[in-house]
Amino acid sequence: MNENPPKELIIALIREDLVHQRLLSGLNNLGLHADDYSLNLSELIFSLLGYEAGNVPDRLYDRYLQLREEQVRLGTDVSLFRTEAKDRAEIIFGGLESAYVS
């Protein structure tokens, strides 16, 4: 197995996490309490970045959640959100890279 997963794979997972979070947010806004249906894609993303489950530095995990929430809030039109999700995922990936380095 490739020890360094392709950046595109991680970005694709972040994109799917954004789309899923957008769905959960919409369902919650309708009063359906969808948070129990989280896919926990962030665990897989951090695993691909080389972190074991439960060993992601709080600062880095918090940064991911912050960036993800910001990007989900920016998307208002559902039909546009999916097409913009890749660009938004690249922004998050860049934010993770800078948080990881600093």
C-alpha positions as CSV (number, residue, x, y, z in Angstrom):
1,M,0.0,0.0,0.0
2,N,1.2,3.5,-0.8
3,E,2.5,5.1,2.4
4,N,1.7,8.6,1.1
5,P,-1.9,8.7,-0.1
6,P,-2.5,11.0,-3.0
7,K,-3.5,14.5,-2.1
8,E,-6.5,14.1,-4.5
9,L,-7.8,11.2,-2.3
10,I,-7.7,13.2,0.8
11,I,-9.3,16.2,-0.9
12,A,-12.0,13.9,-2.3
13,L,-12.8,12.6,1.3
14,I,-12.9,16.2,2.6
15,R,-15.3,17.1,-0.2
16,E,-17.6,14.2,0.7
17,D,-17.4,15.2,4.4
18,L,-18.4,18.7,3.4
19,V,-21.4,17.5,1.4
20,H,-22.4,15.1,4.2
21,Q,-22.1,17.9,6.8
22,R,-24.2,20.2,4.6
23,L,-26.9,17.4,4.5
24,L,-26.8,17.0,8.3
25,S,-27.0,20.7,8.8
26,G,-30.1,20.9,6.6
27,L,-31.8,18.0,8.3
28,N,-31.0,19.6,11.7
29,N,-32.5,22.9,10.6
30,L,-35.6,20.9,9.8
31,G,-35.7,19.6,13.4
32,L,-34.7,16.0,12.4
33,H,-31.6,15.7,14.8
34,A,-29.4,14.1,12.2
35,D,-26.1,14.4,14.1
36,D,-26.4,10.7,15.1
37,Y,-25.8,9.9,11.5
38,S,-22.3,11.3,11.1
39,L,-20.0,9.3,9.0
40,N,-16.9,10.3,10.9
41,L,-14.9,10.9,7.7
42,S,-12.5,13.1,9.6
43,E,-11.1,10.0,11.3
44,L,-10.4,8.5,7.9
45,I,-8.9,11.7,6.7
46,F,-6.5,12.0,9.6
47,S,-5.7,8.3,9.3
48,L,-4.5,8.9,5.8
49,L,-2.5,11.9,7.0
50,G,-0.7,9.4,9.3
51,Y,-2.5,9.8,12.7
52,E,-3.9,6.9,14.7
53,A,-7.5,7.2,15.9
54,G,-7.6,9.3,19.0
55,N,-4.0,10.7,18.5
56,V,-4.8,13.7,16.4
57,P,-3.5,16.8,18.1
58,D,-6.5,18.8,19.4
59,R,-5.2,22.0,17.7
60,L,-5.2,20.3,14.3
61,Y,-8.6,18.5,14.8
62,D,-10.2,21.7,16.0
63,R,-8.7,23.6,13.0
64,Y,-10.3,21.0,10.7
65,L,-13.7,21.3,12.3
66,Q,-13.5,25.1,12.2
67,L,-12.5,25.1,8.5
68,R,-15.2,22.6,7.7
69,E,-17.9,24.6,9.5
70,E,-16.8,27.8,7.8
71,Q,-17.0,26.1,4.3
72,V,-20.4,24.5,5.1
73,R,-21.8,27.9,6.2
74,L,-20.6,29.6,3.0
75,G,-22.6,27.3,0.7
76,T,-26.2,28.4,0.6
77,D,-27.4,27.0,-2.7
78,V,-27.5,23.2,-2.5
79,S,-27.1,22.7,-6.3
80,L,-24.0,24.9,-6.3
81,F,-22.6,23.5,-3.1
82,R,-21.7,20.1,-4.6
83,T,-19.9,21.7,-7.5
84,E,-18.1,24.1,-5.2
85,A,-17.3,21.4,-2.7
86,K,-14.0,20.4,-4.3
87,D,-12.7,24.0,-4.2
88,R,-13.8,24.2,-0.6
89,A,-12.1,20.9,0.2
90,E,-8.8,22.2,-1.3
91,I,-9.1,25.3,1.0
92,I,-9.5,23.0,4.0
93,F,-6.6,20.8,2.9
94,G,-4.4,23.9,2.6
95,G,-5.5,25.0,6.1
96,L,-4.6,21.6,7.5
97,E,-1.2,21.7,5.8
98,S,-0.4,25.1,7.3
99,A,-1.7,24.0,10.7
100,Y,0.3,20.8,10.5
101,V,3.5,22.7,9.6
102,S,3.2,25.4,12.3
